[in-house]
Amino acid sequence: MSPTHPCWCLQKWRTRTPAVSRRGSATYIALVTSLGGPISRRLRSAAAVAVVFGVLAAASPGAAVADESADTDSVESTSSPSASPTVDPSADPSADLGSETSVEPTPEAVPDPSVPPPGAALPFRPVLVAVTPADASAISTYLPVDDPSVTGYQISPDGYLWFDCPDLSGTCGLSSLTNGREYRVSLRSTGPTGQSAPSGPIATIPTASDWAKPKVLPKPRKRVTATFEAAGNGLGVSGSRVKLGVGTLPRLRFSENITNKAAVERHLQVAATTPSGRTVNVPGAWGWISDETVVFRPKNYWPGNSTIRITSTVNDTVLGKSGKKYLVGSKALRKTYVFRTDRSLIATVDGAKKTMTVHVNGKKRKNFKVSLGKWGWETRNGAKVISTDKEDYKVYRSESLGLDPEVEFYELPSKWNTRLTPSGEFLHTASWAYGRLGRYNGSHGCTNMFEDDAKWIFDNTIPGDVVNYIKTGGDMMEPWNGPGGLWNIPWNRWMKKSALSNASGKADTTSDDGSVDDVRPDGA
């Protein structure tokens, strides 16, 4: 829900006109109040323009007047006959071309008071002193600017959406916030010449009364710590140092087995700040893959080119018991974990068409011909995620698959090899198979490609990029089989791994364990 002013702020106003909201553009117009109240700066400007148009219309009968009821952002002007007379010599042959013609001077344009003169100074920036969180709200304290250029103030929860403050008193509130999520509050002053540079941001986390965070912590107790990994699905990189693909899965691993898993989930909020600067909650669910490890999986992949913030208020939260001791979140668990996604790259391999289509930021970028696993060696369906496991040169040998050399023997060197699973599926050049690319399958599960195409994948993909396989004729990807494994757990089953989403109130921590040996042929 988008934040709005708290009701207590509105009680000071005598309202004449109800608030107008355009939620589609996430723009809000403040309540129009009685004279001297906090009227929207945009509405003041519009009112001033309307007054000027009214004066001009009264002075010029031919002028076009915009319909006040029109719902439009701009008004198309219509031309009217000139007030100044003209002389056409061809119309009257007897006209004295040598005589002077009296021409009335064009009246000077009336200045628009709503438009600041060129070079006008912007209002001074206010000083944002503090932001105090409360239940689903936050109150900002600021030092008012002692300057006539400042006629009001605006507040923002994220630097993207701005709302008018109700007065010039030095406090301004935001309400309808999400408890547990970090907001970065900014403030700016407004005036006839525009808006000042913002002051802030100051990070704040709204909180509510919480039975899991008692004022007096129980004893005896044991403090619980946790480690965070943005690339928690084995991408081979640190998500705090590099941008990740949209298939990354962040993970929290606690120092103790957690029995009150719902309390942990309730105190973790996930939000994404998009390139436009807008911050939104990310739909998804936490899933416990063991009693000490929880993973967040978005319902869809992460948005590209975004900053992801996971805000933890697990500090001083009772997380269950271990023996006779209460488990309580360490004070260090009040923090925000941050990582960033790169452009969104999602490839789809269609086993029926024998093609790979690559979309970057939602737009089709590449289309490659491929050949997949033959009968008995079908390539797995499902989501697979790229890691750092790449080799520019690799030799594929039949003995690694346990094949009888008397029946099938090969030793094939290949360039530009990108691993997808620990069970042995790669994207790679297959110069010996060019004749079947895009036509029929013939590999032992790998995705065969032309050299230039395999090199493009090798060079242009990063850890976390996604390759989805459909219609291959093979089994679904196992949840344990590589960085993409957990994406293949059906959503209704993943929800059962969440203590908050599971109807029983308990999390299913089964990890669907397996190993490469489970899928290798005998003797491999």
Backbone torsions as a table, in degrees:
resi	resn	phi	psi	omega
1	MET	NA	135.0	-179.0
2	SER	-71.4	139.3	-178.6
3	PRO	-69.0	143.7	177.3
4	THR	-134.3	175.8	179.3
5	HIS	-68.4	142.9	176.3
6	PRO	-67.2	150.3	-176.3
7	CYS	-59.2	-32.9	-176.9
8	TRP	-63.9	-24.9	178.3
9	CYS	-72.0	-31.0	-174.0
10	LEU	-82.4	-15.6	-176.1
11	GLN	-67.8	-16.3	-179.7
12	LYS	-80.2	-12.8	-170.2
13	TRP	-97.8	148.1	170.7
14	ARG	-104.9	104.6	-169.2
15	THR	-84.2	134.3	173.5
16	ARG	-104.5	-39.1	-173.8
17	THR	-124.5	132.2	-179.0
18	PRO	-65.7	156.7	-180.0
19	ALA	-63.7	148.1	177.5
20	VAL	-110.9	130.6	-177.4
21	SER	-127.4	131.9	172.1
22	ARG	-118.2	87.6	-174.1
23	ARG	-69.9	-24.7	-178.7
24	GLY	-58.9	-35.8	-180.0
25	SER	-103.2	9.5	-179.5
26	ALA	54.6	34.8	-179.0
27	THR	-114.4	136.2	-177.7
28	TYR	-125.7	137.0	176.3
29	ILE	-105.4	129.1	-175.1
30	ALA	-67.2	161.2	177.3
31	LEU	-61.4	138.1	176.0
32	VAL	-85.1	118.5	-172.8
33	THR	-110.1	179.1	-179.8
34	SER	-65.8	162.7	-175.7
35	LEU	-53.8	131.5	-178.7
36	GLY	92.5	-8.8	178.7
37	GLY	-86.2	-177.8	-175.2
38	PRO	-80.9	75.3	178.9
39	ILE	-76.8	145.0	179.7
40	SER	-59.2	136.5	179.3
41	ARG	-63.1	-35.6	179.7
42	ARG	-65.2	-39.0	-179.8
43	LEU	-70.3	-33.8	175.9
44	ARG	-62.1	-44.2	179.5
45	SER	-61.8	-44.6	-179.6
46	ALA	-62.4	-38.3	179.9
47	ALA	-66.0	-39.9	179.7
48	ALA	-64.1	-41.8	178.5
49	VAL	-62.7	-40.2	-179.4
50	ALA	-62.7	-37.6	178.9
51	VAL	-64.0	-44.5	-179.6
52	VAL	-62.6	-45.7	178.1
53	PHE	-58.5	-37.2	-179.5
54	GLY	-65.9	-39.4	178.4
55	VAL	-64.4	-44.6	-179.9
56	LEU	-64.5	-38.7	-178.4
57	ALA	-65.2	-37.2	179.8
58	ALA	-69.4	-31.3	-177.9
59	ALA	-81.8	-28.0	-175.7
60	SER	-123.0	104.5	-177.8
61	PRO	-61.5	-26.3	-176.2
62	GLY	-86.5	-2.0	-175.6
63	ALA	-73.8	146.1	178.1
64	ALA	-86.3	136.3	-179.5
65	VAL	-114.6	130.2	-178.7
66	ALA	-70.9	141.8	176.4
67	ASP	-69.8	122.0	-176.5
68	GLU	-63.5	-22.5	-177.8
69	SER	-87.9	-3.4	-176.8
70	ALA	-68.3	134.4	179.2
71	ASP	-98.1	80.3	-176.7
72	THR	-148.0	153.1	179.8
73	ASP	-86.3	-14.1	-179.7
74	SER	-143.5	151.9	179.6
75	VAL	-116.4	125.0	179.8
76	GLU	-80.1	122.7	-178.0
77	SER	-78.4	147.2	176.5
78	THR	-112.9	139.5	-176.7
79	SER	-74.7	148.5	177.5
80	SER	-127.2	159.3	-179.6
81	PRO	-58.5	143.4	-179.3
82	SER	-67.1	142.0	178.4
83	ALA	-76.3	-17.0	-178.3
84	SER	-90.8	130.2	179.8
85	PRO	-71.0	156.1	176.3
86	THR	-128.2	160.1	-179.1
87	VAL	-116.1	127.0	176.8
88	ASP	-113.0	102.9	-176.2
89	PRO	-60.1	-30.1	-177.1
90	SER	-71.9	-15.6	-178.1
91	ALA	-79.7	-26.3	-178.1
92	ASP	-139.6	100.5	-176.4
93	PRO	-60.6	-24.8	-177.5
94	SER	-86.0	2.5	-177.7
95	ALA	-64.4	140.2	179.5
96	ASP	-85.2	100.2	-176.4
97	LEU	-69.0	-15.3	-178.3
98	GLY	-88.6	-12.2	-179.0
99	SER	-79.2	153.0	179.1
100	GLU	-78.8	141.3	177.7
101	THR	-104.0	130.7	-180.0
102	SER	-80.7	122.9	-179.8
103	VAL	-120.5	124.1	179.4
104	GLU	-69.7	137.2	179.9
105	PRO	-67.8	144.8	177.2
106	THR	-68.6	127.6	-178.7
107	PRO	-63.1	144.6	179.5
108	GLU	-66.7	142.8	179.4
109	ALA	-67.0	138.5	177.8
110	VAL	-78.9	123.4	-178.5
111	PRO	-63.6	143.9	178.5
112	ASP	-88.6	111.2	-176.8
113	PRO	-66.4	-15.2	-179.5
114	SER	-82.5	-12.3	-178.4
115	VAL	-105.0	118.8	-178.7
116	PRO	-67.9	147.8	177.8
117	PRO	-64.7	154.3	179.8
118	PRO	-56.2	137.1	178.1
119	GLY	80.2	6.9	-179.5
120	ALA	-64.7	138.4	-177.9
121	ALA	-72.9	141.3	176.9
122	LEU	-76.3	159.2	178.9
123	PRO	-60.8	155.9	176.8
124	PHE	-69.5	148.4	179.8
125	ARG	-79.1	135.7	178.0
126	PRO	-77.7	167.2	176.1
127	VAL	-102.7	115.2	177.7
128	LEU	-85.5	112.1	-172.7
129	VAL	-82.7	-49.6	-174.9
130	ALA	-160.1	158.2	173.6
131	VAL	-128.2	119.9	-176.4
132	THR	-105.5	117.7	180.0
133	PRO	-77.9	152.7	174.4
134	ALA	-144.1	-165.8	-179.5
135	ASP	-70.4	109.3	178.4
136	ALA	57.7	24.3	-178.0
137	SER	-152.9	171.0	176.9
138	ALA	-152.1	137.6	-178.8
139	ILE	-113.9	124.3	-179.9
140	SER	-99.4	138.0	175.2
141	THR	-113.0	131.2	-177.8
142	TYR	-140.4	162.6	175.7
143	LEU	-94.1	114.8	-179.6
144	PRO	-60.7	146.9	179.3
145	VAL	-83.5	126.1	179.4
146	ASP	-90.1	76.2	-178.3
147	ASP	-156.1	136.0	-178.6
148	PRO	-66.4	-14.3	179.0
149	SER	-72.1	-13.6	-179.1
150	VAL	-101.7	120.7	179.9
151	THR	-116.8	-3.9	179.8
152	GLY	-174.0	179.6	-179.6
153	TYR	-137.0	153.6	175.5
154	GLN	-130.4	146.7	-178.0
155	ILE	-123.8	148.6	-179.0
156	SER	-136.9	138.7	176.5
157	PRO	-83.6	-12.5	-174.0
158	ASP	-149.1	4.8	-177.2
159	GLY	80.3	3.3	-177.7
160	TYR	-113.5	-52.6	177.3
161	LEU	-95.1	135.1	-179.9
162	TRP	-123.7	140.6	-178.6
163	PHE	-130.6	142.2	178.6
164	ASP	-70.6	135.6	172.9
165	CYS	-76.6	149.1	-173.8
166	PRO	-71.0	-24.1	-177.8
167	ASP	-157.6	-169.1	-178.2
168	LEU	-110.2	29.0	-168.2
169	SER	-78.1	-16.6	-176.8
170	GLY	105.5	-2.1	173.4
171	THR	-130.8	148.1	-179.7
172	CYS	-152.5	132.1	-173.2
173	GLY	-114.4	154.7	171.4
174	LEU	-121.4	138.6	178.2
175	SER	-129.7	-179.2	-178.4
176	SER	59.0	35.4	176.8
177	LEU	-88.3	166.8	178.7
178	THR	-93.9	119.5	178.3
179	ASN	-61.6	137.2	177.5
180	GLY	89.9	-10.5	179.7
181	ARG	-96.9	141.4	178.9
182	GLU	-80.3	130.0	173.3
183	TYR	-114.9	147.6	179.7
184	ARG	-116.0	94.3	-168.9
185	VAL	-83.8	133.8	176.7
186	SER	-127.0	158.6	180.0
187	LEU	-137.3	144.9	175.3
188	ARG	-144.1	155.5	177.1
189	SER	-95.6	156.6	-179.7
190	THR	-129.9	158.0	179.1
191	GLY	-167.2	-174.9	-178.1
192	PRO	-60.0	-25.2	-177.0
193	THR	-93.5	-1.3	178.3
194	GLY	129.8	-148.1	-178.0
195	GLN	-118.1	149.2	177.1
196	SER	-78.5	171.7	169.7
197	ALA	-64.7	148.4	-177.7
198	PRO	-72.7	150.4	173.1
199	SER	-105.4	133.4	-174.6
200	GLY	115.6	-156.5	2.3
201	PRO	-83.8	158.6	172.5
202	ILE	-117.0	125.8	-179.0
203	ALA	-76.9	138.8	178.2
204	THR	-149.0	152.1	-178.5
205	ILE	-129.1	106.4	176.7
206	PRO	-61.5	141.6	-179.6
207	THR	-137.5	154.4	177.3
208	ALA	-119.9	168.2	174.9
209	SER	-61.9	138.8	-168.7
210	ASP	-142.5	120.9	-178.9
211	TRP	-64.6	-25.3	-179.6
212	ALA	-80.1	-5.8	178.2
213	LYS	-124.8	70.6	-177.9
214	PRO	-66.8	152.7	179.0
215	LYS	-65.3	-34.7	176.6
216	VAL	-111.2	113.7	-176.6
217	LEU	-74.8	142.6	-177.6
218	PRO	-70.9	156.7	176.3
219	LYS	-129.3	155.7	-9.7
220	PRO	-69.5	152.1	-176.9
221	ARG	-136.9	160.1	178.4
222	LYS	-131.6	127.9	-178.5
223	ARG	-77.3	139.1	-179.1
224	VAL	-110.8	132.3	175.8
225	THR	-110.0	175.7	179.9
226	ALA	-154.3	152.8	173.3
227	THR	-115.0	143.2	-177.1
228	PHE	-114.7	140.1	174.6
229	GLU	-137.5	116.3	-179.0
230	ALA	-66.6	-35.9	178.1
231	ALA	-99.0	61.1	-171.9
232	GLY	-75.7	-3.6	179.1
233	ASN	-102.9	32.2	170.9
234	GLY	72.2	46.9	-178.9
235	LEU	-84.2	-13.1	178.0
236	GLY	85.6	11.5	179.3
237	VAL	-136.0	165.5	173.5
238	SER	-94.9	119.3	-178.3
239	GLY	-68.8	-12.4	177.9
240	SER	-81.3	-9.9	-174.9
241	ARG	-113.3	-26.6	-176.5
242	VAL	-131.3	158.7	173.4
243	LYS	-75.9	148.2	-174.0
244	LEU	-117.5	159.0	172.9
245	GLY	-73.0	167.0	-172.5
246	VAL	-75.9	-0.2	178.0
247	GLY	-100.7	12.7	177.4
248	THR	-70.8	153.9	179.1
249	LEU	-130.2	107.2	179.9
250	PRO	-71.4	148.7	-172.9
251	ARG	-138.3	141.8	171.2
252	LEU	-117.0	127.7	178.0
253	ARG	-118.1	119.5	-176.1
254	PHE	-89.5	159.7	-177.7
255	SER	-79.7	-10.6	179.6
256	GLU	-136.0	158.4	171.8
257	ASN	-68.0	127.8	-175.1
258	ILE	-96.2	124.9	177.5
259	THR	-95.8	-31.4	177.5
260	ASN	-95.6	72.0	-174.7
261	LYS	-69.0	-31.4	179.6
262	ALA	-62.4	-34.9	179.5
263	ALA	-64.3	-38.3	177.2
264	VAL	-62.6	-50.7	-177.3
265	GLU	-61.4	-36.8	-178.1
266	ARG	-66.6	-22.1	-176.7
267	HIS	-108.9	24.7	174.2
268	LEU	-128.2	119.2	179.2
269	GLN	-117.9	136.9	-176.2
270	VAL	-118.1	125.7	-179.5
271	ALA	-138.0	154.4	179.5
272	ALA	-126.2	135.0	173.5
273	THR	-103.9	116.3	-174.4
274	THR	-81.8	170.6	-179.6
275	PRO	-57.0	-27.4	179.9
276	SER	-73.8	-11.5	-178.6
277	GLY	98.4	-2.7	-178.9
278	ARG	-82.9	137.8	179.0
279	THR	-109.3	129.2	-177.5
280	VAL	-134.1	151.4	172.2
281	ASN	-68.7	144.9	-178.4
282	VAL	-97.9	117.9	176.5
283	PRO	-64.3	133.8	-179.5
284	GLY	168.6	-167.6	-178.5
285	ALA	-153.0	145.5	171.1
286	TRP	-79.7	138.9	178.2
287	GLY	-129.9	131.6	-178.7
288	TRP	-89.4	120.1	177.7
289	ILE	-98.4	-5.2	170.2
290	SER	-161.9	177.6	-179.4
291	ASP	-71.8	-11.4	-179.1
292	GLU	-119.5	-4.3	-175.2
293	THR	-127.1	129.2	179.4
294	VAL	-127.4	139.8	-176.3
295	VAL	-123.4	137.0	175.5
296	PHE	-97.3	127.2	176.9
297	ARG	-120.6	118.0	174.2
298	PRO	-63.2	152.5	178.1
299	LYS	-64.0	-36.8	169.6
300	ASN	-116.6	-176.9	178.2
301	TYR	-70.4	165.8	179.1
302	TRP	-64.3	152.6	171.4
303	PRO	-69.4	143.2	179.9
304	GLY	-77.2	160.5	176.2
305	ASN	51.9	42.4	-175.0
306	SER	-126.2	159.1	173.3
307	THR	-102.7	121.3	-177.9
308	ILE	-101.0	128.8	177.8
309	ARG	-121.4	122.5	174.4
310	ILE	-108.2	109.3	-175.2
311	THR	-94.9	121.1	-179.8
312	SER	-105.6	127.8	169.2
313	THR	-121.4	36.7	-179.1
314	VAL	-74.2	-12.4	178.8
315	ASN	-57.5	140.6	177.8
316	ASP	56.7	25.2	176.8
317	THR	-101.1	133.5	178.4
318	VAL	-76.6	118.5	-172.3
319	LEU	-108.0	15.0	179.8
320	GLY	117.4	-157.9	-179.2
321	LYS	-133.4	151.3	171.8
322	SER	-128.8	103.4	-172.5
323	GLY	68.0	-124.8	179.8
324	LYS	-94.7	-3.8	-176.3
325	LYS	-99.0	141.7	173.7
326	TYR	-80.2	138.5	176.0
327	LEU	-92.0	123.7	-177.1
328	VAL	-127.8	134.0	-179.5
329	GLY	-61.2	135.4	178.0
330	SER	-61.9	151.5	177.3
331	LYS	-61.6	-25.1	179.5
332	ALA	-70.1	-10.1	-179.6
333	LEU	-85.3	6.5	167.1
334	ARG	-92.6	94.7	-177.7
335	LYS	-163.2	169.8	177.3
336	THR	-118.5	122.4	176.9
337	TYR	-90.1	133.7	-174.3
338	VAL	-127.1	135.6	167.3
339	PHE	-146.1	168.4	-174.4
340	ARG	-127.4	143.1	174.0
341	THR	-98.9	149.3	174.5
342	ASP	-89.0	-168.8	176.0
343	ARG	-54.7	151.1	179.2
344	SER	-80.0	119.6	174.9
345	LEU	-123.3	114.9	179.0
346	ILE	-130.0	119.7	178.1
347	ALA	-104.4	144.9	177.3
348	THR	-123.3	122.1	177.1
349	VAL	-102.0	119.2	-178.4
350	ASP	-102.0	109.3	-178.0
351	GLY	-67.1	-26.1	178.9
352	ALA	-74.3	-39.0	-177.9
353	LYS	-90.7	-13.3	-177.0
354	LYS	59.9	45.1	-179.5
355	THR	-134.7	157.2	169.7
356	MET	-122.0	124.2	178.2
357	THR	-112.2	126.9	-177.3
358	VAL	-107.5	124.7	175.3
359	HIS	-110.7	130.9	176.8
360	VAL	-117.4	121.1	-176.0
361	ASN	52.7	38.6	175.5
362	GLY	84.1	-3.5	-178.1
363	LYS	-112.0	138.7	-179.5
364	LYS	-63.9	126.5	-176.4
365	ARG	-114.6	-41.5	-175.7
366	LYS	-141.6	155.2	173.8
367	ASN	-140.5	119.0	-175.4
368	PHE	-118.1	147.6	170.6
369	LYS	-85.8	138.5	-177.9
370	VAL	-137.6	168.3	170.3
371	SER	-135.9	134.6	-173.1
372	LEU	-111.0	-164.2	-176.7
373	GLY	-68.6	137.1	-179.1
374	LYS	-78.3	-179.8	-178.7
375	TRP	-58.1	131.5	-177.7
376	GLY	88.8	-16.1	179.3
377	TRP	-131.5	36.3	-173.5
378	GLU	-60.1	140.6	175.2
379	THR	-67.8	141.8	-178.5
380	ARG	-70.4	145.5	170.8
381	ASN	-82.6	162.2	173.4
382	GLY	112.4	-174.7	-177.2
383	ALA	-85.4	134.0	174.2
384	LYS	-129.2	144.3	-173.3
385	VAL	-122.5	134.7	-177.9
386	ILE	-78.0	142.8	177.5
387	SER	-122.1	-160.7	176.2
388	THR	-83.2	-2.4	-175.0
389	ASP	-76.8	89.4	179.4
390	LYS	-134.4	147.2	176.9
391	GLU	-135.4	126.8	179.9
392	ASP	-73.6	-18.0	177.5
393	TYR	-144.6	133.0	-179.0
394	LYS	-152.5	145.4	176.9
395	VAL	-108.8	124.4	178.4
396	TYR	-95.9	125.5	-176.0
397	ARG	-121.2	141.8	-178.8
398	SER	-64.7	-30.7	-177.8
399	GLU	-64.9	-25.4	179.7
400	SER	-67.6	-19.2	178.0
401	LEU	-100.5	2.6	179.5
402	GLY	75.1	23.2	-178.8
403	LEU	-78.3	143.2	176.1
404	ASP	-70.0	117.6	-178.2
405	PRO	-60.6	-22.6	177.7
406	GLU	-74.2	-22.1	-178.1
407	VAL	-98.7	-46.8	-178.9
408	GLU	-148.6	114.6	179.2
409	PHE	-126.0	135.1	172.3
410	TYR	-153.4	155.7	176.0
411	GLU	-148.6	94.8	-167.1
412	LEU	-118.2	115.8	175.1
413	PRO	-76.4	143.5	-176.7
414	SER	-143.9	147.6	177.3
415	LYS	-102.8	155.8	169.8
416	TRP	57.6	70.6	-175.8
417	ASN	-103.9	120.7	179.4
418	THR	-117.2	113.6	-176.5
419	ARG	-77.1	141.4	176.2
420	LEU	-112.5	-32.3	-177.7
421	THR	-139.6	150.6	174.1
422	PRO	-68.2	-16.8	178.0
423	SER	-78.3	-3.3	169.7
424	GLY	112.5	15.6	176.7
425	GLU	-88.4	126.4	179.6
426	PHE	-125.9	158.5	161.7
427	LEU	-100.8	124.4	-176.6
428	HIS	-158.2	163.4	174.3
429	THR	-66.1	140.8	176.5
430	ALA	-137.9	77.3	-176.6
431	SER	-62.2	-26.8	178.8
432	TRP	-75.9	-8.0	-174.0
433	ALA	-120.8	15.4	-176.2
434	TYR	-56.3	-32.7	-176.3
435	GLY	-67.0	-22.0	-178.7
436	ARG	-105.9	-2.6	179.2
437	LEU	-62.6	129.1	-178.3
438	GLY	79.4	-0.3	-175.0
439	ARG	-119.3	-54.6	-179.6
440	TYR	-153.6	165.6	-176.6
441	ASN	-90.6	155.0	-179.6
442	GLY	-164.7	2.9	-177.6
443	SER	-89.4	-178.0	175.8
444	HIS	-100.8	27.3	176.7
445	GLY	123.4	-21.0	178.9
446	CYS	-74.5	165.7	175.8
447	THR	-100.8	107.2	-179.6
448	ASN	-80.8	139.1	-175.8
449	MET	-142.9	162.6	168.8
450	PHE	-67.0	154.5	-174.8
451	GLU	-60.5	-46.1	-179.1
452	ASP	-62.0	-36.6	-179.1
453	ASP	-70.5	-43.1	178.6
454	ALA	-64.1	-36.4	178.1
455	LYS	-67.9	-37.0	178.3
456	TRP	-61.3	-44.2	177.7
457	ILE	-63.0	-44.9	-178.9
458	PHE	-58.9	-43.8	-174.1
459	ASP	-82.0	-29.6	-167.6
460	ASN	-108.5	0.8	178.0
461	THR	-104.4	153.6	-179.7
462	ILE	-129.2	164.5	176.9
463	PRO	-56.7	127.6	-178.6
464	GLY	105.7	-12.4	175.8
465	ASP	-67.6	150.8	-168.9
466	VAL	-111.9	138.5	171.8
467	VAL	-126.3	111.0	179.6
468	ASN	-95.8	132.5	178.8
469	TYR	-110.8	131.8	178.5
470	ILE	-133.5	150.4	171.6
471	LYS	56.8	40.3	-179.1
472	THR	-89.3	-16.7	-174.3
473	GLY	86.7	-3.3	-178.7
474	GLY	-97.3	-179.1	177.9
475	ASP	-75.0	169.3	174.4
476	MET	-76.5	151.5	175.8
477	MET	-57.7	138.1	176.0
478	GLU	-77.8	143.1	-178.9
479	PRO	-60.2	-24.7	-178.9
480	TRP	-89.1	-8.7	-166.6
481	ASN	-89.5	70.9	171.7
482	GLY	98.4	179.9	-175.5
483	PRO	-59.2	-25.4	-179.3
484	GLY	-91.5	-2.3	-171.1
485	GLY	-54.7	-49.4	-174.9
486	LEU	-66.4	-22.4	177.1
487	TRP	-66.4	-16.1	-175.1
488	ASN	-95.0	0.7	171.8
489	ILE	-74.8	124.2	179.9
490	PRO	-53.0	145.5	-173.0
491	TRP	-58.4	-39.3	-179.3
492	ASN	-65.8	-29.7	175.9
493	ARG	-77.2	-36.1	178.1
494	TRP	-63.5	-37.8	179.1
495	MET	-61.7	-28.6	178.4
496	LYS	-71.8	-15.1	176.3
497	LYS	-82.4	-5.4	178.3
498	SER	-100.8	128.4	178.4
499	ALA	-68.1	-27.8	178.9
500	LEU	-79.2	-33.2	-175.0
501	SER	-90.7	-22.7	-178.7
502	ASN	-77.4	130.9	-177.7
503	ALA	-59.5	-28.4	-179.0
504	SER	-76.2	-13.9	-176.9
505	GLY	80.3	1.1	178.5
506	LYS	-116.9	149.8	-179.0
507	ALA	-95.3	136.0	174.5
508	ASP	-81.3	108.5	-174.7
509	THR	-95.7	7.2	178.3
510	THR	-59.2	135.0	-171.1
511	SER	-101.6	4.4	-179.1
512	ASP	51.3	48.2	-176.2
513	ASP	-64.0	148.6	175.8
514	GLY	-164.7	-176.7	179.0
515	SER	-151.6	167.6	178.3
516	VAL	-60.0	-34.4	-179.4
517	ASP	-60.9	-27.8	-178.8
518	ASP	-67.2	-24.9	-175.2
519	VAL	-112.3	-0.4	177.6
520	ARG	-84.1	145.2	174.8
521	PRO	-66.0	158.5	178.2
522	ASP	-57.9	136.3	177.7
523	GLY	87.4	-5.5	-178.3
524	ALA	-74.0	NA	NA
